[in-house]
Amino acid sequence: MVAAFMHTSAPKERGRPREFDTGLALDNAMTVFREKGFHAASVSDLSQAMKLTAGSIYKAFTDKRTLFLNVFERYTSLRNAQLRQQIERVTTGRERIAEVLRFYLQSAHEIEGRRGCLVVAGTVELLTFDDEVAALVRQAITRNKAFLISLIEQGQLDGSVSAVIDAEAASTLMLYIVLGMRVAGKVENNHSASATLELSLKILD
């Protein structure tokens, strides 16, 4: 997703060797988890992508689940920073919401879309049986919604968003649109991105 718009709390770090670039290793593992999901991503897949032996992965991250939690935290942190940078280009609430939607439309396109979103993947695959992952996913989605509400309310104050709409209801619908973009991006490209963006913004009228 949905990427997440706001920062999630990081899982506790364990002691780990420093003979490799941890950030790069997590980025490589991130690609595997995004493309295959948690369960289908084997240690062999991760080892090949991270360019580490299975023993090094276990020594650094203890197990696949802990590795996933570290990847999830890095994914949301990086996506948040990218989104913040993008919306800072514009000033009104409506323009910023448009940038949020544009950001996720771009994320749902071509290879980036087929790789998928870890927040969506965590929701679909892990939410029902892993309490810690479920808490991180719920936290990310709750903060996403709060961020959208803040942009809608900003737009209502600056006059770019209708003052009569319900900010919470509108943010919920926007959130569903964003999550849906990431799911759909796994299987097809949106060839009407401009029209999708225009129609989505009508919620704010």
Secondary structure, DSSP 4 states (H G I P E B T S, - for coil): ----SSPPPPPPP-----SS-HHHHHHHHHHHHHHHHHHH--HHHHHHHHT--HHHHHHHHSSHHHHHHHHHHHHHHHHHHHHHHHHTT--SHHHHHHHHHHHHHHHTSHHHHHH--HHHHHHHHTTTT-HHHHHHHHHHHHHHHHHHHHHHHHHHHHTSS-TTS-HHHHHHHHHHHHHHHHHHTTT---TTHHHHHHHHHGGG-
